[in-house]
Amino acid sequence: MKTPPENEESKNAVSKTNILFRYAVIVLGLFLVVAGILFCLFKISYVDGDRWVRTWQKQQAQMAEKIISPNRGNILSEDGKLMSTSMRVYDLYIDFKLGNSFPEDSFLHSRKDGIDSLAHYLSKKLRDRSVEGYKTHLKNGLKSKSTAFKVTSQRVSYLDLKEIRKYPFFRFGRYASGFYDVEYVERRKLFGPLAGRTIGDIDENYRDYLSKGAKGIELRYDSLLRGEPGRSRNVRIGRGLTSVSFEDPVDGYDVVTTIDTQIQDIVDKALRDKARELRPQEAVAIVMEVKTGEIKAITNLIRMPGGAYYEAENRAVNGLYEPGSTFKTAVMMVALEDGACTPDQLLDTGNGLYRYRNLPIRDHNFNRGGYGVLSVEQILWNSSNVGMAKIVLSGYENNPQKFITGLERIGIFTDLDLEIIGAGRPRMSMPGEAGWSEQSLPRMSYGAEVQMPPIYTLAFYNAIANRGEMIRPIFTREIQRDGKSVERFKTKTLVRTICSDNTLKIIQSMLANTVEKGMGNAAYSHVVPIAGKTGTAQLINRSGVVYGHNVSFCGYFPADKPQYACIIFMHRPEGNPSGGLMCGTVFRTIAEKIYSSQSKIIVRSMTPDSTRISVPEVKNGNTKSLAYVLNRLDVKNEGAAKTEYALAKQNMTAQSIEMKEINIQDNLVPGVIGMGAKDAVFALEKCGLNVRLSGRGKVEFQSAPPGSRITRGQTITITLKN
C-alpha cells in the first residue's frame, strides 16, 4: 500500500527543519568557541600580558645557558706546600621571621637546647665573642626579627660549617631554626704574610673565573691560573629542571714557586725582629740560590701609621734607592779591570775629609782623624768614600764615559727581565745629559746619583759568588696540571762573565776581608764564613738637608763555597745609621740559621762523649711515647706499661728508667708535675679543664692540687721551667 503524497512532503519538511536546526546549533557553537578564543587572546594579550611575559622571561632564564666557573690554580712552594689557594667559605645567617616555629619564649626558654648552649658553642668555636657576648648578640637578633641576621662577622670553612650545623638549636634544620649559610670563594694565603707581596693578590671582588690577579705571581700567571669556564643549561625532566653540563670547565694550572718555606720563615722572623727594634719606614730581605738564581725567600715590610709592619708593596723589586757603599764593589771591579788601580796600591785618604770642586767628601770617621794612608784593598774593607773618589778621579776624570761603559760591561745595569710585573729598572746620571755635573763622577764612586732596586744589587753580588756568571733571578720553578709538570723554568744566563778571573778573585778576597777585618765585621760568624759589603746612603732633600739614611748589607755564604746570596736593606731606620750593625747582624742571623738547618750530622760516625750521662733525664708523660723514645735510645725501662701516663725516674745504679703509674680519675685534677707542655695540656684538657701555661721546659707548678675536684669551666695555670 503506497504512502500518500502529502505525508511524504510533510516528512521532508520536518527533516529539512531538523537539519537547519542542527546546522544553526553547530554554527552557534563554533561562534561561541571562536568568541571564547578571541576573548582568551584578548585577556592574555592585554589583561594578563605583563604577567605572562614575566613568566616567559623566568622560564627563559631558567633554561638559559649558564657559566660553570673553574677552580683557580694553586700557588705552591718549591716542596709542594700550598701558599695560595681558593677556598669555599661561608657567611652564617639566621632568618628570625621564618614561620612561627620559634617564638621568643620557645627560643629563649622552652627549648632544651636554647640560647645558653648555642652561645657557649659559638664562643668556643669562633673565639670572636665571649659567651655572654653571644647571648646578647643573639637576643638582639631575635628582637630585630631580621631575615638575614649575621651570626658572626668572620667566614667559616666547610668543615667548620658542618660542625656548626650540629650545634644546639641549629641542628633542627633551616626551616625550624632559620639558620642558613651563603657560600663565597676566597683566595687565601695559607702561610699568612710570608712572601705575601711576591705571591700577590687577586681582585677583592673575586667570585668566579672573571676575577683577575692584581699583583705578583697571581698577576704574572693570571691567564694560566684562571682556567677555562664550562657551560651548562637547565633541562626539563618531568615537572622539574635538571642542570646538564654540555661543556666541562677546565681548572687553572698550578704554579710552583722557588720559595723555600723554611728559609722564608727564617728570613721573615729575623727581619721583623730587627724592624721592631730599629723602626725603619721600609725593610727588605732577599735570599737567592747562587747556582740557579732561584729566589728562596723574599720579605717586604712597610711600616704603617700604627707602627705595625705589613707586606704592602714589593719594594725589593720595584723600589728605587741609592745603593750607597754596596755600589763600591762594582766601582772597584771596573777600576781594577781598567787598570785604574791595583790591590796593594797606597792612597792617602788624609783626615777623612776631601773637597773636590766644592763637593765635600767625608769618611764615616772624619771627626776622629780619618784613616790616613790605605791600600786599595783596605779602602774597600773600610768603605772609605775619600779613597774611592780618588781612585775614580785618577782613572776617569778626563773620560767619565769610560767609567759608565765599564759599569755597563760588568752587568750592574743589565735588565733582569723579572717575572714580577711593575719591576723597577736602575737609573743613573749620564755624561752629557741633564743632571750630570762635574761632581757626578766622584759621587757615583760611593753610590750616589744611582738608583736601583735591591734585587739588582743582589743579582750582581750573586754573580761574584757564581764565578762571574750573572743569572736571572727567578720566582717560578714550574707550571703543573694535576700534579704533572707542564713547563719547567731553567736558569738563564744574562752575562757570561762580568770580569776577568783575576779581578774576580781579588773582589772575592776583598769581600771576605771586609767581614773579617773591615766595616762588615758585625756580620762575622763563627758558624759559617760570610763575604759581603755594607752600605749607607744619605737621604738629602732639595734644600740640602739630610732627613734620613738607607742602610744595607749584601753578600753571600759560605764564603769559600757560595750557596746563597742575600741582601738586607732598610729605608730610614731610627738611630745612628750603620749598614753593618743594622743589616749585617740580620744577614748573619739568617746565614747561620739557614746553614745550620741544612747541615747534616752523621750521628753514627761520631765517637761517644766520655762525660755523657748514660741514663738521660726524662720528663713524665705518655707511657707509650716514653717507652718508644727510650727503646730507640737503647735505654732500659720498666713498669707502668699498661697505664696511659707514667712518672719517669732515673735509676743510675741499674742504668735504667723506672716508670710509675700516674692515676687519673674522672672529675679529679690530675697531677702533671714533671710533664712536658704537650702531655700536661692534653691530660688536663681531657679532664675538661681550661689550661693557661707559662714558661718552657717541664711542669714545675700547677695551681690546682692533684686529686682536687674539678668544677665545670675551671681554669688551671701551669708553670714550666727548664
C-alpha positions in Angstrom: 0.0 0.0 0.0 1.5 3.3 -1.0 2.1 6.3 1.3 0.0 9.4 0.4 2.0 12.1 -1.3 1.1 14.7 1.2 2.6 12.6 4.0 5.9 12.4 2.1 6.1 16.2 1.7 5.4 16.6 5.4 8.2 14.3 6.3 10.7 16.0 4.0 9.8 19.4 5.6 10.4 18.0 9.1 13.8 16.5 8.1 14.8 19.8 6.5 13.9 21.7 9.6 15.9 19.3 11.8 18.9 19.8 9.5 18.7 23.6 9.6 18.4 23.5 13.4 21.4 21.3 13.8 23.4 23.5 11.5 22.4 26.5 13.5 23.5 24.8 16.7 26.8 23.9 15.2 27.4 27.4 13.8 26.4 28.9 17.2 28.8 26.5 18.9 31.6 27.4 16.6 30.9 31.0 17.1 31.0 30.7 20.8 34.3 28.7 20.6 35.8 31.4 18.3 34.4 34.1 20.6 36.0 32.3 23.6 39.3 32.0 21.8 39.2 35.7 20.9 38.3 36.6 24.5 41.2 34.5 25.8 43.6 36.0 23.3 42.4 39.5 24.3 42.8 38.6 28.0 46.2 37.0 27.6 47.5 39.9 25.4 46.1 42.9 27.2 44.7 41.9 30.6 47.4 39.3 31.8 50.0 40.3 29.3 52.6 41.5 31.7 52.2 38.5 34.0 52.7 36.0 31.1 55.7 38.0 29.8 57.3 37.7 33.2 56.6 34.0 33.4 58.1 33.5 29.9 61.2 35.5 30.9 61.5 33.5 34.1 61.3 30.2 32.1 63.8 31.5 29.6 66.2 32.5 32.4 65.8 29.0 33.9 66.6 27.4 30.6 69.3 29.9 29.6 72.9 28.8 29.3 75.0 29.2 32.5 78.7 29.5 33.0 80.4 27.0 35.3 83.4 28.6 37.0 86.6 26.6 37.0 88.8 26.3 40.1 91.6 28.8 40.1 95.0 27.1 40.2 97.1 26.9 43.3 100.4 28.6 44.0 102.8 26.3 45.8 106.3 26.5 47.5 109.2 24.6 45.9 108.4 21.5 48.0 104.7 21.4 47.1 103.2 23.2 50.1 100.1 25.3 49.4 100.9 29.0 49.6 97.8 30.4 47.9 94.6 28.6 47.1 90.9 29.2 46.5 88.7 28.1 49.4 84.9 27.9 49.7 83.9 29.8 52.8 80.5 30.7 54.3 78.7 33.6 55.9 76.3 32.4 58.6 72.8 33.9 59.0 69.6 33.4 60.9 66.2 34.2 59.5 64.2 35.2 62.6 61.0 35.7 60.6 60.8 32.1 59.3 57.3 31.0 60.1 56.2 30.7 63.8 58.5 27.7 64.6 60.4 29.5 67.3 58.6 32.3 69.1 60.7 34.3 71.6 59.7 32.3 74.6 60.3 29.0 72.8 63.7 30.0 71.6 65.0 31.6 74.8 63.4 29.4 77.5 61.4 26.4 76.4 63.8 24.5 74.2 66.2 22.2 75.9 68.9 23.3 73.5 68.5 27.0 73.9 70.5 30.2 73.6 72.8 29.5 76.5 74.2 26.3 75.0 74.3 27.8 71.5 76.3 30.9 72.8 78.7 28.6 74.6 79.5 26.5 71.5 79.8 29.6 69.2 82.1 31.3 71.5 84.3 28.3 71.9 84.5 27.7 68.2 84.7 31.2 66.7 86.5 33.0 69.5 85.3 36.4 68.4 83.0 37.0 71.3 82.6 35.8 74.9 79.7 33.5 75.8 77.9 36.5 77.3 78.7 38.5 74.2 77.0 35.8 72.0 74.0 35.7 74.3 73.5 39.4 73.9 74.2 39.3 70.2 71.6 36.5 69.5 68.9 38.2 71.7 69.4 41.4 69.8 68.9 39.5 66.6 65.8 37.9 67.9 64.3 41.3 68.9 65.2 42.7 65.4 63.1 40.0 63.6 65.7 40.2 60.8 65.5 37.8 57.9 69.3 37.9 57.5 70.8 38.3 60.9 74.6 37.7 60.7 75.7 35.2 63.3 79.4 36.3 63.1 81.5 38.7 61.0 84.0 36.0 60.1 83.6 33.5 57.3 84.0 29.8 58.2 85.3 26.8 56.2 83.1 23.9 55.0 84.4 21.7 57.8 83.6 24.3 60.4 80.1 24.8 58.8 79.4 21.0 59.1 80.3 21.2 62.8 78.3 24.4 63.4 75.2 22.8 61.8 75.2 20.2 64.7 75.2 22.9 67.4 72.1 23.3 69.7 69.1 24.8 68.0 70.9 24.9 64.6 70.6 21.1 64.3 66.8 21.4 64.0 67.3 22.4 60.3 66.8 25.6 58.3 63.0 25.6 58.4 62.9 25.1 62.2 65.8 27.3 63.3 66.1 29.7 60.4 69.8 29.0 60.2 71.3 29.2 56.7 74.6 30.0 55.0 75.8 31.9 51.9 78.8 30.5 50.0 81.7 32.5 48.7 85.0 31.7 47.2 88.1 33.4 48.8 91.7 33.4 47.8 93.7 32.6 50.9 97.4 32.5 51.7 98.0 29.5 53.9 101.3 30.9 55.2 99.9 34.3 56.0 102.2 37.2 55.2 105.2 35.0 54.2 106.3 36.2 50.7 102.9 37.9 50.5 103.7 40.6 48.0 105.6 38.2 45.7 102.7 35.7 45.8 100.4 38.6 45.0 96.7 39.1 45.3 93.6 39.0 43.1 90.7 41.4 42.7 88.9 42.0 46.0 85.6 41.1 44.3 86.8 37.6 43.5 83.8 35.4 42.9 84.4 33.5 39.7 86.8 32.9 36.8 86.3 36.6 35.6 88.4 37.8 38.5 92.0 38.7 37.7 95.3 38.7 39.5 96.2 42.1 40.9 99.8 41.7 42.0 102.8 39.4 42.0 102.7 35.9 40.7 98.9 36.0 40.8 99.0 38.7 38.1 102.0 37.4 36.2 100.4 34.0 35.6 96.8 35.0 35.8 95.8 33.5 32.4 97.2 30.1 33.4 95.8 30.2 37.0 92.3 31.3 35.9 91.4 28.2 33.8 88.6 28.0 31.2 84.9 28.2 32.2 82.4 25.5 31.4 78.7 25.8 30.3 75.5 24.2 31.4 71.8 24.5 30.7 68.7 23.5 32.7 66.7 20.7 31.0 63.1 20.0 31.9 62.7 16.4 33.1 59.2 15.6 34.3 57.9 18.5 36.3 61.4 19.7 37.4 64.5 21.2 36.0 67.9 19.5 36.0 71.2 21.2 35.2 73.1 19.5 32.4 76.7 20.3 31.6 77.5 20.3 27.9 81.0 21.8 28.3 83.0 21.0 31.4 85.2 23.7 33.0 89.0 23.3 32.8 90.7 24.2 36.1 93.6 26.5 36.2 97.2 25.4 36.2 99.2 25.3 39.4 102.3 27.5 39.8 105.2 26.1 41.7 107.4 28.9 43.1 111.0 28.8 44.1 110.1 29.8 47.7 111.5 27.6 50.4 109.0 27.9 53.3 111.7 27.1 55.9 114.1 29.7 54.6 111.3 32.2 54.1 110.2 31.8 57.8 113.8 32.3 59.0 114.2 35.5 56.8 110.8 36.9 57.8 111.3 36.5 61.5 114.9 37.8 61.5 113.9 41.0 59.6 110.7 41.6 61.6 112.6 41.3 64.9 115.1 43.9 63.7 112.5 46.1 62.2 110.6 46.3 65.5 113.9 47.4 67.2 115.0 50.0 64.6 111.6 51.1 63.2 112.6 51.7 59.6 110.0 53.0 57.1 110.7 50.0 54.9 112.7 46.9 55.2 113.6 44.3 52.6 115.4 40.9 52.7 116.0 38.5 49.7 117.8 35.2 49.6 118.9 33.8 46.2 120.4 30.5 45.4 123.8 31.1 43.8 123.8 28.4 41.1 120.2 28.5 39.9 119.1 32.1 40.6 116.0 30.8 42.4 114.6 33.2 45.0 114.3 31.2 48.1 112.9 33.9 50.3 111.7 37.5 49.9 110.3 39.8 52.6 109.0 43.3 52.1 107.9 45.2 55.2 106.2 48.6 55.2 105.6 50.5 58.5 102.0 51.5 58.8 100.8 54.6 60.7 100.1 52.5 63.8 103.6 51.2 63.8 102.9 47.6 62.6 104.6 46.1 59.6 102.8 44.7 56.6 103.8 43.4 53.2 102.1 46.3 51.4 104.5 46.8 48.4 107.1 44.6 46.7 109.9 47.2 47.4 112.6 44.6 46.8 111.6 44.5 43.1 110.1 47.9 42.3 111.8 50.2 44.9 114.4 52.6 43.6 117.1 53.6 46.2 120.6 54.8 46.2 122.6 51.7 47.0 125.3 53.5 48.9 128.5 51.7 49.7 127.4 48.3 48.3 127.9 50.0 44.9 131.6 50.5 45.7 132.2 46.8 44.9 131.1 47.5 41.3 133.2 50.6 41.1 136.2 48.7 42.4 135.7 46.0 39.9 135.6 48.5 37.0 138.7 50.3 38.2 140.7 47.0 38.6 139.6 45.8 35.2 140.6 49.1 33.5 143.9 49.2 35.4 143.0 52.4 37.2 144.4 50.9 40.4 146.0 47.7 41.9 145.0 46.0 45.2 148.3 46.9 47.0 148.5 50.5 45.7 148.6 53.0 48.5 146.5 56.1 48.6 146.4 58.9 51.2 142.8 59.4 52.5 144.1 62.1 54.8 141.9 63.1 57.8 138.8 61.7 56.1 137.7 65.0 54.6 138.4 65.8 51.0 137.0 68.6 48.8 136.6 68.3 45.1 135.2 71.3 43.2 133.1 72.5 46.2 132.0 68.9 46.9 132.8 67.8 50.4 133.6 64.1 50.6 133.7 62.6 54.0 134.6 59.2 55.5 132.5 58.0 58.4 135.4 58.6 60.8 136.4 62.1 59.6 135.7 63.5 63.0 138.2 61.1 64.5 141.1 61.9 62.2 140.3 59.6 59.2 142.2 56.6 58.0 145.3 58.3 56.6 147.2 56.1 54.1 145.4 52.9 53.0 145.9 50.3 50.3 143.3 50.0 47.6 142.1 46.8 49.2 141.8 48.4 52.6 139.8 51.3 51.1 137.1 48.8 50.3 137.4 47.0 53.6 136.9 50.3 55.5 134.4 51.7 52.9 136.4 54.9 52.5 134.5 57.5 50.4 137.6 59.6 50.0 139.7 56.6 48.8 137.0 55.5 46.3 136.6 59.1 44.9 140.4 59.4 44.4 140.5 56.0 42.6 137.7 57.0 40.2 139.0 60.6 39.6 142.6 59.3 38.9 141.3 56.9 36.2 138.2 58.6 34.7 138.2 62.3 35.5 139.0 63.2 31.9 136.9 60.4 30.4 133.8 59.8 32.6 132.1 57.9 29.7 134.7 55.2 30.0 133.6 54.7 33.6 130.0 54.4 32.6 130.9 51.9 29.9 132.8 49.9 32.5 129.7 49.7 34.7 127.6 48.6 31.8 130.2 46.0 30.9 130.1 44.2 34.3 126.3 43.9 34.1 125.3 46.0 37.0 122.5 47.6 35.0 121.6 44.6 32.8 117.9 44.1 32.5 117.0 41.2 34.8 113.7 40.5 32.9 111.9 39.8 36.2 108.6 37.9 36.3 107.0 40.4 38.7 105.0 42.9 36.7 105.9 46.5 37.6 109.5 45.7 38.4 111.9 48.7 38.5 115.0 49.3 36.4 118.2 51.0 37.6 118.8 54.7 36.8 121.9 56.7 36.9 123.3 60.1 35.8 124.9 60.0 32.3 127.6 62.3 30.9 126.1 65.0 28.6 122.6 64.5 29.9 120.5 66.7 32.2 121.5 66.1 35.8 125.2 65.4 35.1 127.7 67.7 36.7 131.4 67.9 37.5 130.6 66.4 40.9 128.7 63.4 39.5 131.7 61.2 38.9 133.1 61.3 42.4 129.6 61.0 43.9 128.9 57.8 41.9 132.1 56.3 43.3 130.3 55.8 46.7 126.9 55.0 45.3 125.2 58.4 44.9 123.4 59.6 41.8 122.5 55.9 41.1 119.1 54.4 41.9 118.4 50.7 41.7 116.0 48.1 43.2 117.6 45.9 45.9 117.2 42.8 43.7 119.6 44.3 41.1 122.3 44.7 43.7 121.7 41.2 44.8 122.0 39.8 41.3 125.4 41.5 40.9 126.8 40.1 44.2 125.3 36.7 43.2 127.4 36.9 40.0 130.5 37.4 42.1 129.7 34.3 44.1 128.8 32.4 40.9 132.3 32.6 39.4 131.4 35.7 37.5 128.3 34.4 35.7 125.3 36.7 36.1 122.0 34.8 36.0 118.4 35.9 36.0 116.6 35.8 39.4 113.6 33.6 39.1 110.5 33.2 41.3 108.8 30.3 39.5 110.1 26.8 39.2 107.5 25.1 37.1 103.9 25.0 35.9 101.8 21.9 36.8 98.5 20.4 36.0 97.1 17.6 38.1 100.5 17.2 39.8 102.3 16.7 36.5 104.9 19.2 35.1 103.8 21.1 32.0 106.7 23.6 31.8 109.9 23.9 33.9 111.8 27.1 34.0 115.6 26.9 33.6 118.4 29.0 34.7 119.0 31.9 32.3 122.5 33.4 31.9 122.4 37.2 31.4 126.2 37.9 31.4 128.6 35.1 30.8 131.4 36.7 32.8 131.3 40.1 34.5 135.1 40.4 34.7 138.3 38.5 34.4 139.1 35.6 36.7 142.0 37.6 38.3 139.8 40.6 39.1 137.0 38.2 40.4 139.4 36.5 42.8 140.6 39.9 44.1 137.0 41.1 44.6 136.0 37.9 46.4 139.0 38.3 48.7 138.1 41.9 49.4 134.5 41.0 50.3 135.7 38.2 52.7 138.1 40.5 54.4 135.5 43.3 54.6 133.6 41.0 57.0 136.7 39.6 58.8 138.7 42.9 59.1 136.6 45.8 58.0 133.3 47.6 58.2 131.3 44.4 57.8 132.6 42.8 61.0 129.2 42.9 62.6 128.2 40.2 60.0 131.2 38.0 61.0 130.1 34.5 62.1 131.9 31.6 63.8 129.3 29.2 62.3 129.6 30.0 58.6 132.1 32.1 56.6 130.4 35.2 55.1 131.6 37.6 52.4 129.9 40.9 51.7 129.7 44.7 51.8 127.9 47.2 53.9 126.0 50.2 52.5 124.9 53.5 54.0 123.4 56.3 51.9 122.3 59.8 53.0 118.9 61.0 52.0 119.1 64.7 51.2 116.1 66.9 50.3 116.2 69.7 47.7 117.3 72.2 50.4 120.4 70.1 51.1 119.1 68.8 54.5 119.8 65.2 55.4 116.4 63.7 56.5 117.4 60.0 56.9 119.6 57.2 55.6 119.3 53.9 53.7 121.4 51.1 55.1 122.1 47.7 53.7 124.3 44.7 53.6 124.8 42.4 50.6 126.9 39.3 50.3 126.9 35.5 50.1 127.6 32.5 52.2 129.5 30.2 52.8 132.3 32.5 51.5 134.5 29.6 50.4 131.7 27.6 48.7 128.9 30.0 48.0 125.4 28.6 48.1 123.2 31.6 48.8 123.4 35.3 48.2 121.4 37.7 50.4 120.6 41.3 50.7 119.2 43.2 53.7 118.0 46.7 53.1 116.3 49.3 55.4 114.9 52.7 54.5 115.2 55.4 57.2 115.8 53.3 60.3 116.0 55.1 63.7 119.3 55.6 65.4 122.9 56.1 64.2 123.0 54.7 60.6 125.2 51.7 60.1 124.9 49.1 57.4 127.0 46.6 59.4 125.3 47.0 62.8 121.8 47.3 61.4 121.7 45.0 58.4 124.9 42.9 58.8 123.6 41.4 62.0 120.4 40.4 60.3 122.4 38.8 57.5 124.5 36.9 60.0 121.4 35.6 61.8 119.8 34.4 58.5 123.1 32.8 57.3 123.7 30.9 60.5 120.2 29.6 60.7 120.0 28.5 57.1 123.4 26.9 57.2 122.7 25.1 60.5 119.3 23.9 59.3 120.9 22.3 56.2 124.0 20.9 57.8 123.9 17.1 58.1 125.4 15.4 61.1 126.0 11.7 60.8 125.4 10.6 64.4 126.7 7.0 63.8 130.1 8.3 62.8 130.5 10.3 66.0 132.5 8.9 68.9 130.7 8.8 72.3 131.5 11.6 74.7 133.3 10.2 77.7 131.5 12.6 80.0 128.0 11.8 78.7 125.3 10.6 81.1 124.2 7.1 80.1 120.7 7.4 81.6 119.1 10.6 80.4 116.8 12.8 82.4 113.2 12.1 81.2 110.0 14.1 81.6 106.9 12.5 82.9 104.2 11.9 80.3 102.6 9.5 77.9 103.8 5.9 78.6 103.9 4.7 75.0 105.8 7.8 73.9 108.3 7.5 76.7 108.9 3.8 76.1 109.3 4.4 72.3 111.9 7.1 72.8 113.8 5.1 75.4 113.8 2.0 73.3 115.2 3.9 70.4 118.0 5.2 72.6 118.7 1.7 73.9 117.8 2.8 77.5 116.3 0.1 79.6 112.9 1.0 81.0 110.4 -0.9 83.1 107.0 -0.6 84.8 103.7 1.2 84.2 103.4 -0.4 80.8 99.6 -0.6 80.9 98.8 2.9 82.1 98.3 6.0 79.9 100.6 8.3 81.9 103.8 7.4 83.8 106.1 9.1 86.3 109.7 8.6 85.0 112.5 8.2 87.4 116.3 7.7 86.8 117.9 4.6 88.3 121.6 5.3 87.9 122.5 2.0 89.6 120.5 -0.2 87.3 121.2 2.1 84.3 117.5 2.3 83.5 114.3 4.4 83.8 111.6 3.3 86.2 108.1 4.3 85.2 105.4 4.5 87.9 101.7 4.8 87.2 100.1 8.2 87.3 96.5 7.6 88.3 94.0 9.9 86.5 90.4 9.7 87.8 87.2 11.2 86.5 86.3 14.6 87.9 89.6 14.9 89.7 92.5 17.1 88.8 95.4 15.0 87.6 99.0 15.6 88.7 101.1 16.8 85.8 104.3 17.9 87.7 107.3 16.9 85.7 105.5 16.5 82.4 106.3 18.4 79.2 103.8 21.1 78.0 102.2 18.8 75.3 101.4 15.9 77.7 100.3 18.2 80.5 97.9 20.2 78.4 96.4 17.1 76.8 95.9 15.4 80.2 94.3 18.5 81.7 92.0 19.3 78.8 90.9 15.7 78.5 89.5 16.1 82.0 87.6 19.2 80.9 89.9 21.9 82.3 90.9 25.1 80.6 94.7 25.4 80.7 96.9 28.6 80.9 100.6 27.9 80.8 103.8 30.0 81.0 107.5 29.3 80.7 109.2 26.4 78.9 110.6 23.0 79.9 108.7 20.7 82.2 105.9 21.5 84.6 107.1 22.8 88.0 103.8 24.1 89.4 100.1 23.6 88.9 97.6 26.0 90.5 95.0 23.3 91.4 96.4 20.4 93.5 96.3 16.9 92.2 93.2 15.0 93.4 91.1 18.1 93.9 87.6 18.0 92.4 87.0 19.7 89.0 84.3 22.3 88.6 82.8 23.0 85.2 84.8 25.6 83.2 87.6 25.6 85.7 90.9 27.1 84.5 94.2 25.7 85.8 97.6 27.5 85.5 100.8 25.5 85.0 104.3 26.9 85.1 107.1 25.3 83.2 110.8 25.6 83.9 114.0 24.1 82.4 
